[in-house]
């Protein structure tokens, strides 16, 4: 059983999967940083100079007591943060598409099977024709 596990864990598929998971995490972090620190400031600039991630629709205001402590937090739909997430998804999808496309170009094309000779029916028809002569 230990030998089978060793063969499984050192097999190409498990190692490739582990590398893919690690790369996906790293790409996700890079894309999140790109969206939050580069893309969204441009979007915020064109939407009035505010941080786009803070865009929201407040359903109920926060309740604050006399000392300034929040007794009931605000209830809001954070649609700006959701838009950031959608942009992250689109960019990650594009990056993964480009990686897979580049990977597929590096693979050797499958060898085409050798052309088959005449079929059995053709050979039998040829023999029949020769016998008739």
DSSP file (Angstrom, degrees, kcal/mol; ACC not computed):
  #  RESIDUE AA STRUCTURE BP1 BP2  ACC     N-H-->O    O-->H-N    N-H-->O    O-->H-N    TCO  KAPPA ALPHA  PHI   PSI    X-CA   Y-CA   Z-CA
    1    1 A X     >        0   0    0      0, 0.0     4,-2.3     0, 0.0     5,-0.2   0.000 360.0 360.0 360.0 -39.4    0.0    0.0    0.0
    2    2 A X  H  >  +     0   0    0      1,-0.2     4,-2.3     2,-0.2     5,-0.1   0.881 360.0  51.8 -64.9 -37.4    2.9    2.4    0.8
    3    3 A X  H  > S+     0   0    0      2,-0.2     4,-2.3     1,-0.2    -1,-0.2   0.914 109.3  49.5 -65.0 -42.6    4.4    1.6   -2.6
    4    4 A X  H  > S+     0   0    0      1,-0.2     4,-2.4     2,-0.2    -2,-0.2   0.903 111.1  49.6 -62.9 -41.3    1.1    2.4   -4.4
    5    5 A X  H  X S+     0   0    0     -4,-2.3     4,-3.0     2,-0.2     5,-0.3   0.910 109.6  51.6 -64.0 -41.3    0.8    5.7   -2.4
    6    6 A X  H  X S+     0   0    0     -4,-2.3     4,-1.9     1,-0.2    -2,-0.2   0.917 111.0  47.6 -61.7 -43.1    4.4    6.6   -3.4
    7    7 A X  H  < S+     0   0    0     -4,-2.3     4,-0.4     2,-0.2    -1,-0.2   0.895 114.5  47.7 -63.8 -39.6    3.7    5.9   -7.0
    8    8 A X  H >< S+     0   0    0     -4,-2.4     3,-0.8     1,-0.2     6,-0.4   0.943 113.4  45.2 -65.7 -48.3    0.5    8.0   -6.8
    9    9 A X  H 3< S+     0   0    0     -4,-3.0    -1,-0.2     1,-0.3    -2,-0.2   0.789 117.1  44.5 -72.1 -27.4    2.0   11.0   -5.0
   10   10 A X  T 3< S+     0   0    0     -4,-1.9    -1,-0.3    -5,-0.3    -2,-0.2   0.433  90.1 114.3 -95.2   1.4    5.1   11.1   -7.3
   11   11 A X  S <> S-     0   0    0     -3,-0.8     4,-1.7    -4,-0.4     3,-0.2  -0.305  79.1-113.5 -68.5 157.0    3.0   10.6  -10.4
   12   12 A X  H  > S+     0   0    0      1,-0.2     4,-2.8     2,-0.2     5,-0.2   0.848 109.9  57.8 -61.2 -38.2    2.8   13.5  -12.9
   13   13 A X  H  > S+     0   0    0      1,-0.2     4,-2.3     2,-0.2    -1,-0.2   0.908 107.5  45.5 -65.4 -42.2   -0.9   14.3  -12.5
   14   14 A X  H  > S+     0   0    0     -6,-0.4     4,-2.5    -3,-0.2    -1,-0.2   0.924 115.9  46.2 -67.0 -43.8   -0.6   14.9   -8.7
   15   15 A X  H  X S+     0   0    0     -4,-1.7     4,-2.4     2,-0.2    -2,-0.2   0.919 113.1  49.3 -66.3 -43.0    2.5   17.1   -9.0
   16   16 A X  H  X S+     0   0    0     -4,-2.8     4,-2.3     1,-0.2    -1,-0.2   0.902 111.6  50.0 -61.8 -40.1    1.0   19.0  -12.0
   17   17 A X  H  X S+     0   0    0     -4,-2.3     4,-2.4    -5,-0.2    -2,-0.2   0.918 110.1  49.9 -64.6 -43.4   -2.2   19.6  -10.0
   18   18 A X  H  X S+     0   0    0     -4,-2.5     4,-2.2     1,-0.2    -2,-0.2   0.917 111.8  48.0 -62.3 -43.2   -0.2   20.8   -7.0
   19   19 A X  H  X S+     0   0    0     -4,-2.4     4,-2.8     1,-0.2    -1,-0.2   0.904 110.9  52.1 -63.2 -40.6    1.7   23.2   -9.1
   20   20 A X  H  X S+     0   0    0     -4,-2.3     4,-2.5     2,-0.2    -2,-0.2   0.901 109.4  48.9 -63.2 -41.3   -1.5   24.4  -10.8
   21   21 A X  H  X S+     0   0    0     -4,-2.4     4,-2.1     2,-0.2    -1,-0.2   0.923 113.3  46.5 -64.7 -44.0   -3.1   25.1   -7.4
   22   22 A X  H  X S+     0   0    0     -4,-2.2     4,-2.2     1,-0.2    -2,-0.2   0.922 114.2  47.7 -65.0 -43.6   -0.1   27.1   -6.2
   23   23 A X  H  X S+     0   0    0     -4,-2.8     4,-3.1     1,-0.2     5,-0.2   0.893 109.4  53.4 -64.9 -39.2    0.1   29.0   -9.4
   24   24 A X  H  X S+     0   0    0     -4,-2.5     4,-2.6     2,-0.2    -1,-0.2   0.904 109.3  49.0 -63.3 -40.2   -3.6   29.8   -9.3
   25   25 A X  H  X S+     0   0    0     -4,-2.1     4,-2.1     2,-0.2    -1,-0.2   0.918 113.7  46.0 -63.1 -43.1   -3.2   31.2   -5.8
   26   26 A X  H  X S+     0   0    0     -4,-2.2     4,-2.3     2,-0.2    -2,-0.2   0.916 113.7  48.2 -66.7 -42.7   -0.3   33.3   -6.9
   27   27 A X  H  X S+     0   0    0     -4,-3.1     4,-2.9     1,-0.2     5,-0.2   0.904 110.3  53.2 -64.4 -40.1   -2.0   34.6  -10.0
   28   28 A X  H  X S+     0   0    0     -4,-2.6     4,-2.5    -5,-0.2    -1,-0.2   0.909 109.8  47.5 -60.0 -42.8   -5.1   35.3   -7.9
   29   29 A X  H  X S+     0   0    0     -4,-2.1     4,-2.2     2,-0.2    -2,-0.2   0.909 113.6  47.7 -65.2 -41.8   -3.1   37.5   -5.5
   30   30 A X  H  X S+     0   0    0     -4,-2.3     4,-2.5     2,-0.2    -2,-0.2   0.926 113.8  46.9 -65.0 -44.4   -1.3   39.3   -8.4
   31   31 A X  H  X S+     0   0    0     -4,-2.9     4,-3.0     2,-0.2     5,-0.2   0.902 110.6  52.2 -66.6 -40.3   -4.6   40.0  -10.2
   32   32 A X  H  X S+     0   0    0     -4,-2.5     4,-2.8    -5,-0.2     5,-0.3   0.924 111.9  46.7 -60.8 -43.9   -6.3   41.1   -7.0
   33   33 A X  H  X S+     0   0    0     -4,-2.2     4,-2.5     2,-0.2     5,-0.3   0.906 112.7  50.2 -62.8 -41.0   -3.5   43.6   -6.4
   34   34 A X  H  X>S+     0   0    0     -4,-2.5     5,-2.0     2,-0.2     4,-2.0   0.933 114.9  42.8 -62.3 -46.6   -3.6   44.7  -10.0
   35   35 A X  I  <>S+     0   0    0     -4,-3.0     5,-3.0     3,-0.2     6,-0.3   0.949 120.1  41.2 -66.2 -48.6   -7.4   45.3   -9.9
   36   36 A X  I  <5S+     0   0    0     -4,-2.8    -2,-0.2    -5,-0.2    -1,-0.2   0.851 126.3  31.8 -70.0 -34.3   -7.4   47.0   -6.5
   37   37 A X  I  <5S+     0   0    0     -4,-2.5    -1,-0.2    -5,-0.3    -3,-0.2   0.647 134.3  16.3-102.3 -16.7   -4.3   49.1   -6.9
   38   38 A X  I  X5S+     0   0    0     -4,-2.0     4,-0.9    -5,-0.3    -3,-0.2   0.726 125.3  38.5-121.9 -53.6   -4.2   49.9  -10.6
   39   39 A X  I >><S+     0   0    0     -5,-2.0     4,-1.9     1,-0.2     3,-0.6   0.958 114.4  49.3 -70.6 -51.3   -7.5   49.3  -12.4
   40   40 A X  H 3><S+     0   0    0     -5,-3.0     4,-3.2     1,-0.2    12,-0.3   0.816 103.1  59.4 -67.7 -31.5  -10.0   50.5   -9.7
   41   41 A X  H 3> S+     0   0    0     -6,-0.3     4,-2.1     2,-0.2    -1,-0.2   0.902 108.0  48.3 -60.3 -36.6   -8.3   53.9   -9.0
   42   42 A X  H <X S+     0   0    0     -4,-0.9     4,-1.9    -3,-0.6    -2,-0.2   0.935 112.8  47.2 -64.2 -45.1   -8.8   54.7  -12.7
   43   43 A X  H  X S+     0   0    0     -4,-1.9     4,-0.8     1,-0.2    -2,-0.2   0.920 112.5  50.3 -61.4 -43.1  -12.4   53.6  -12.5
   44   44 A X  H  <>S+     0   0    0     -4,-3.2     5,-2.7     1,-0.2     6,-0.8   0.871 106.4  55.7 -62.8 -37.3  -12.8   55.7   -9.3
   45   45 A X  H ><5S+     0   0    0     -4,-2.1     3,-0.9     1,-0.2    -1,-0.2   0.907 110.8  44.1 -61.2 -42.0  -11.3   58.7  -11.0
   46   46 A X  H 3<5S+     0   0    0     -4,-1.9    -1,-0.2     1,-0.2    -2,-0.2   0.571 110.3  56.5 -82.6  -8.1  -13.9   58.6  -13.7
   47   47 A X  T 3<5S-     0   0    0     -4,-0.8    -1,-0.2    -3,-0.5    -2,-0.2   0.115 137.0 -68.2-107.7  21.7  -16.7   57.9  -11.2
   48   48 A X  T < 5S-     0   0    0     -3,-0.9    -3,-0.2     1,-0.1    -2,-0.1   0.560  76.0 -76.5 109.7  10.2  -16.1   61.0   -9.1
   49   49 A X  S   <S+     0   0    0     -5,-2.7     2,-0.2     1,-0.3    -4,-0.2   0.622  91.5 125.8  81.8  13.2  -12.8   60.4   -7.4
   50   50 A X  S    S-     0   0    0     -6,-0.8     2,-0.6    -3,-0.1    -1,-0.3  -0.641  73.5 -92.3-101.5 162.9  -14.0   58.0   -4.7
   51   51 A X    >   -     0   0    0     -2,-0.2     3,-1.6     1,-0.2     4,-0.2  -0.626  33.7-148.6 -71.6 118.5  -12.8   54.5   -3.9
   52   52 A X  G >  S+     0   0    0     -2,-0.6     3,-1.7   -12,-0.3    -1,-0.2   0.817  92.8  64.4 -62.5 -32.0  -15.0   52.3   -6.0
   53   53 A X  G 3  S+     0   0    0      1,-0.3    28,-0.5    27,-0.1    -1,-0.3   0.733  96.6  59.2 -65.2 -21.0  -14.9   49.5   -3.5
   54   54 A X  G <  S+     0   0    0     -3,-1.6    -1,-0.3    26,-0.2     2,-0.2   0.462  76.0 118.6 -87.0  -0.7  -16.7   51.7   -1.0
   55   55 A X    <   +     0   0    0     -3,-1.7    25,-2.0    -4,-0.2    26,-0.5  -0.474  40.8 147.8 -67.6 132.8  -19.7   52.2   -3.3
   56   56 A X        -     0   0    0     22,-0.2     2,-0.5    -2,-0.2    22,-0.2  -0.983  50.2-123.4-159.5 164.3  -22.8   50.8   -1.6
   57   57 A X  E     -A   77   0A   0     20,-2.2    20,-2.8    -2,-0.3     2,-0.5  -0.979  32.6-140.1-115.5 115.5  -26.5   51.0   -1.1
   58   58 A X  E     +A   76   0A   0     -2,-0.5    18,-0.3    18,-0.2     3,-0.2  -0.647  22.2 178.9 -82.1 123.3  -27.4   51.5    2.6
   59   59 A X  E    S+     0   0A   0     16,-2.9     2,-0.4    -2,-0.5    17,-0.2   0.879  75.7   7.1 -87.4 -45.9  -30.4   49.5    3.6
   60   60 A X  E    S-A   75   0A   0     15,-1.9    15,-2.4    13,-0.0    -1,-0.4  -0.997  80.7-122.3-138.0 135.4  -30.4   50.5    7.3
   61   61 A X        -     0   0    0     -2,-0.4     2,-0.1    13,-0.2    15,-0.0  -0.292  36.3 -96.6 -69.5 156.9  -28.1   53.1    8.9
   62   62 A X        -     0   0    0     12,-0.1     2,-0.6     1,-0.0    11,-0.2  -0.475  33.7-130.0 -71.2 146.1  -25.8   52.1   11.8
   63   63 A X  E     -B   72   0B   0      9,-2.6     8,-2.8    -2,-0.1     9,-1.5  -0.896  25.3-169.8-102.1 124.0  -27.2   52.9   15.3
   64   64 A X  E     -B   70   0B   0     -2,-0.6     6,-0.2     6,-0.3     2,-0.0  -0.934  10.9-141.4-117.0 134.6  -24.7   54.8   17.5
   65   65 A X    >   -     0   0    0      4,-2.6     3,-1.5    -2,-0.4    -1,-0.0  -0.190  39.6 -86.3 -84.4-175.5  -25.2   55.4   21.2
   66   66 A X  T 3  S+     0   0    0      1,-0.3    -1,-0.1     2,-0.1    -2,-0.0   0.749 126.5  55.6 -65.6 -25.5  -24.3   58.6   23.2
   67   67 A X  T 3  S-     0   0    0      2,-0.1    -1,-0.3     1,-0.0     3,-0.1   0.544 118.7-107.7 -85.8  -5.4  -20.7   57.5   23.7
   68   68 A X  S <  S+     0   0    0     -3,-1.5     2,-0.3     1,-0.3    -2,-0.1   0.457  74.2 137.5  94.6   1.6  -20.1   57.0   20.0
   69   69 A X        -     0   0    0      1,-0.1    -4,-2.6    -5,-0.0     2,-0.6  -0.617  59.0-117.3 -82.2 140.7  -20.1   53.2   20.1
   70   70 A X  E     +B   64   0B   0     -2,-0.3    -6,-0.3    -6,-0.2     3,-0.2  -0.664  32.6 176.7 -78.7 119.5  -21.9   51.4   17.3
   71   71 A X  E    S+     0   0B   0     -8,-2.8     2,-0.4    -2,-0.6    -1,-0.2   0.819  77.0  22.9 -90.9 -36.1  -24.7   49.3   18.9
   72   72 A X  E    S-B   63   0B   0     -9,-1.5    -9,-2.6     3,-0.0    -1,-0.3  -0.983  87.0-132.1-130.8 120.5  -26.2   48.1   15.5
   73   73 A X        -     0   0    0     -2,-0.4     2,-0.1   -11,-0.2    -9,-0.0  -0.237  32.6 -89.6 -70.8 161.4  -23.9   48.0   12.5
   74   74 A X        -     0   0    0    -12,-0.1     2,-0.6     1,-0.0   -13,-0.2  -0.370  31.5-144.3 -65.8 143.9  -24.9   49.4    9.1
   75   75 A X  E     +A   60   0A   0    -15,-2.4   -16,-2.9    -3,-0.1   -15,-1.9  -0.961  36.6 154.4-112.9 115.7  -26.7   47.0    6.7
   76   76 A X  E     -A   58   0A   0     -2,-0.6     2,-0.7   -18,-0.3   -18,-0.2  -0.973  48.5-121.1-144.3 153.2  -25.6   47.7    3.1
   77   77 A X  E     -A   57   0A   0    -20,-2.8   -20,-2.2    -2,-0.3     2,-1.6  -0.877  26.1-152.7 -92.8 114.1  -25.3   46.2   -0.3
   78   78 A X     >  +     0   0    0     -2,-0.7     4,-1.5   -22,-0.2   -22,-0.2  -0.556  30.8 159.5 -90.2  73.1  -21.6   46.6   -1.2
   79   79 A X  H  >  +     0   0    0     -2,-1.6     4,-2.1     1,-0.2    -1,-0.2   0.789  68.2  59.1 -70.9 -28.0  -22.0   46.6   -5.0
   80   80 A X  H  > S+     0   0    0    -25,-2.0     4,-1.9    -3,-0.2    -1,-0.2   0.905 106.2  47.8 -66.5 -41.3  -18.7   48.3   -5.6
   81   81 A X  H  > S+     0   0    0    -28,-0.5     4,-1.9   -26,-0.5    -1,-0.2   0.871 110.5  53.0 -65.3 -36.9  -16.8   45.5   -3.9
   82   82 A X  H  X S+     0   0    0     -4,-1.5     4,-2.2     2,-0.2    -2,-0.2   0.892 106.7  51.6 -65.5 -39.7  -18.8   43.0   -5.9
   83   83 A X  H  X S+     0   0    0     -4,-2.1     4,-2.4     2,-0.2    -1,-0.2   0.896 107.4  53.7 -64.1 -39.1  -17.8   44.8   -9.2
   84   84 A X  H  X S+     0   0    0     -4,-1.9     4,-2.4     1,-0.2    -1,-0.2   0.917 108.6  49.8 -57.9 -43.0  -14.2   44.5   -8.1
   85   85 A X  H  X S+     0   0    0     -4,-1.9     4,-2.4     2,-0.2    -2,-0.2   0.895 109.1  50.8 -64.8 -40.4  -14.7   40.8   -7.6
   86   86 A X  H  X S+     0   0    0     -4,-2.2     4,-2.4     2,-0.2    -1,-0.2   0.910 110.3  49.5 -63.9 -41.6  -16.2   40.5  -11.1
   87   87 A X  H  X S+     0   0    0     -4,-2.4     4,-2.4     2,-0.2    -2,-0.2   0.908 109.8  52.2 -63.8 -40.8  -13.3   42.3  -12.6
   88   88 A X  H  X S+     0   0    0     -4,-2.4     4,-2.9     1,-0.2     5,-0.2   0.932 109.3  50.2 -57.0 -46.4  -10.9   40.0  -10.7
   89   89 A X  H  X S+     0   0    0     -4,-2.4     4,-2.6     1,-0.2    -2,-0.2   0.917 110.6  48.6 -60.2 -45.2  -12.7   37.0  -12.1
   90   90 A X  H  X S+     0   0    0     -4,-2.4     4,-2.2     2,-0.2    -1,-0.2   0.905 113.9  45.6 -63.5 -41.7  -12.5   38.3  -15.7
   91   91 A X  H  X S+     0   0    0     -4,-2.4     4,-2.7     2,-0.2    -2,-0.2   0.916 113.3  49.0 -70.3 -41.9   -8.8   39.1  -15.5
   92   92 A X  H  X S+     0   0    0     -4,-2.9     4,-2.9    -5,-0.2     5,-0.2   0.922 111.6  50.8 -61.8 -42.6   -8.0   35.7  -13.8
   93   93 A X  H  X S+     0   0    0     -4,-2.6     4,-2.3    -5,-0.2    -2,-0.2   0.913 111.2  47.9 -60.1 -43.1  -10.0   34.0  -16.5
   94   94 A X  H  X S+     0   0    0     -4,-2.2     4,-2.4     2,-0.2    -2,-0.2   0.925 112.9  47.7 -63.7 -45.0   -8.1   35.9  -19.2
   95   95 A X  H  X S+     0   0    0     -4,-2.7     4,-2.3     1,-0.2    -2,-0.2   0.926 113.1  47.6 -63.2 -44.9   -4.8   35.1  -17.7
   96   96 A X  H  X S+     0   0    0     -4,-2.9     4,-2.7     1,-0.2     5,-0.2   0.893 110.5  52.9 -64.6 -38.4   -5.6   31.4  -17.3
   97   97 A X  H  X S+     0   0    0     -4,-2.3     4,-2.5    -5,-0.2    -1,-0.2   0.927 110.5  47.5 -59.9 -45.2   -6.9   31.2  -20.9
   98   98 A X  H  X S+     0   0    0     -4,-2.4     4,-2.4     2,-0.2    -2,-0.2   0.878 112.0  50.0 -65.5 -37.6   -3.6   32.7  -22.1
   99   99 A X  H  X S+     0   0    0     -4,-2.3     4,-2.5     2,-0.2    -2,-0.2   0.936 113.1  45.2 -66.0 -45.8   -1.6   30.3  -20.0
  100  100 A X  H  X S+     0   0    0     -4,-2.7     4,-2.7     2,-0.2    -2,-0.2   0.897 112.6  51.8 -65.5 -39.4   -3.5   27.2  -21.3
  101  101 A X  H  X S+     0   0    0     -4,-2.5     4,-1.4    -5,-0.2    -1,-0.2   0.926 111.8  46.0 -62.7 -44.1   -3.3   28.5  -24.8
  102  102 A X  H  X S+     0   0    0     -4,-2.4     4,-1.0     1,-0.2    -2,-0.2   0.891 112.6  51.3 -65.3 -38.8    0.5   28.9  -24.5
  103  103 A X  H >X S+     0   0    0     -4,-2.5     4,-0.9     1,-0.2     3,-0.7   0.919 107.1  52.9 -63.6 -43.8    0.8   25.5  -22.9
  104  104 A X  H 3< S+     0   0    0     -4,-2.7     3,-0.3     1,-0.2    -1,-0.2   0.818 104.3  56.7 -64.1 -29.8   -1.2   23.9  -25.7
  105  105 A X  H 3< S+     0   0    0     -4,-1.4    -1,-0.2     1,-0.2    -2,-0.2   0.796 103.4  54.9 -69.8 -27.4    1.1   25.4  -28.3
  106  106 A X  H << S+     0   0    0     -4,-1.0    -1,-0.2    -3,-0.7    -2,-0.2   0.707  89.1  93.6 -80.0 -19.1    4.1   23.7  -26.6
  107  107 A X  S  < S-     0   0    0     -4,-0.9     2,-0.2    -3,-0.3     3,-0.1  -0.481  85.0-111.0 -74.8 143.9    2.6   20.2  -26.8
  108  108 A X        -     0   0    0     -2,-0.2    -1,-0.1     1,-0.1     3,-0.1  -0.492  36.3-108.5 -69.8 139.9    3.5   18.1  -29.8
  109  109 A X        -     0   0    0     -2,-0.2    -1,-0.1     1,-0.1     2,-0.1  -0.411  43.3 -95.0 -65.5 148.0    0.6   17.6  -32.2
  110  110 A X        -     0   0    0      1,-0.1     2,-0.2    -2,-0.1    -1,-0.1  -0.377  42.9-109.1 -64.4 138.7   -0.7   14.0  -32.2
  111  111 A X        -     0   0    0     -3,-0.1     2,-0.2     1,-0.1    -1,-0.1  -0.489  31.0-123.9 -70.7 135.6    0.8   11.8  -34.8
  112  112 A X        -     0   0    0     -2,-0.2     3,-0.1     1,-0.1    -1,-0.1  -0.577  31.3-104.8 -78.5 141.9   -1.6   11.0  -37.6
  113  113 A X        -     0   0    0     -2,-0.2    -1,-0.1     1,-0.1     3,-0.1  -0.326  43.4 -94.7 -65.9 149.9   -2.1    7.3  -38.2
  114  114 A X        -     0   0    0      1,-0.1    -1,-0.1    -3,-0.1     2,-0.1  -0.337  51.6 -92.0 -62.5 142.9   -0.4    5.9  -41.2
  115  115 A X        -     0   0    0      1,-0.1    -1,-0.1    -3,-0.1     2,-0.1  -0.352  45.9-120.7 -60.4 133.1   -2.7    5.8  -44.2
  116  116 A X        -     0   0    0      1,-0.1     3,-0.1    -3,-0.1    -1,-0.1  -0.409  22.8-121.5 -74.3 149.3   -4.4    2.4  -44.3
  117  117 A X        -     0   0    0      1,-0.2    -1,-0.1    -2,-0.1     0, 0.0   0.024  58.3 -46.1 -73.8-169.3   -4.0    0.2  -47.4
  118  118 A X        -     0   0    0      1,-0.1    -1,-0.2     2,-0.1     5,-0.0  -0.278  69.8-106.9 -61.4 148.1   -6.9   -1.0  -49.5
  119  119 A X     >  -     0   0    0     -3,-0.1     4,-2.1     1,-0.1     5,-0.2  -0.216  27.0-106.7 -72.9 167.1   -9.8   -2.3  -47.5
  120  120 A X  H  > S+     0   0    0      1,-0.2     4,-2.4     2,-0.2     5,-0.2   0.861 121.0  54.4 -63.2 -36.2  -10.6   -6.0  -47.3
  121  121 A X  H  > S+     0   0    0      2,-0.2     4,-2.4     1,-0.2    -1,-0.2   0.901 106.9  50.8 -65.4 -39.9  -13.6   -5.4  -49.6
  122  122 A X  H  > S+     0   0    0      2,-0.2     4,-2.2     1,-0.2    -2,-0.2   0.914 111.1  48.4 -63.3 -42.7  -11.4   -3.8  -52.3
  123  123 A X  H  X S+     0   0    0     -4,-2.1     4,-2.5     1,-0.2    -2,-0.2   0.915 112.1  48.7 -64.5 -42.3   -8.9   -6.7  -52.1
  124  124 A X  H  X S+     0   0    0     -4,-2.4     4,-2.4     1,-0.2    -2,-0.2   0.895 111.0  50.3 -65.1 -38.6  -11.7   -9.3  -52.4
  125  125 A X  H  X S+     0   0    0     -4,-2.4     4,-2.3     2,-0.2    -1,-0.2   0.884 110.7  50.4 -65.2 -37.8  -13.3   -7.4  -55.4
  126  126 A X  H  X S+     0   0    0     -4,-2.2     4,-2.1     2,-0.2    -2,-0.2   0.912 110.7  48.3 -66.5 -42.5   -9.8   -7.3  -57.1
  127  127 A X  H  X S+     0   0    0     -4,-2.5     4,-2.4     2,-0.2    -2,-0.2   0.919 111.3  51.0 -62.7 -43.2   -9.4  -11.0  -56.6
  128  128 A X  H  X S+     0   0    0     -4,-2.4     4,-2.0     1,-0.2    -2,-0.2   0.920 110.1  49.4 -60.1 -45.1  -12.9  -11.7  -58.0
  129  129 A X  H  X S+     0   0    0     -4,-2.3     4,-1.2     1,-0.2    -1,-0.2   0.889 111.3  49.3 -63.7 -38.5  -12.1   -9.6  -61.0
  130  130 A X  H  < S+     0   0    0     -4,-2.1    -1,-0.2     1,-0.2    -2,-0.2   0.887 110.1  51.0 -66.8 -38.6   -8.8  -11.4  -61.6
  131  131 A X  H  < S+     0   0    0     -4,-2.4    -2,-0.2     1,-0.2    -1,-0.2   0.853 105.5  56.2 -68.1 -33.3  -10.6  -14.8  -61.3
  132  132 A X  H  <        0   0    0     -4,-2.0    -1,-0.2     1,-0.3    -2,-0.2   0.833 360.0 360.0 -66.4 -31.5  -13.2  -13.7  -63.8
  133  133 A X     <        0   0    0     -4,-1.2    -1,-0.3    -5,-0.2    -2,-0.2   0.475 360.0 360.0 -76.7 360.0  -10.5  -13.0  -66.4
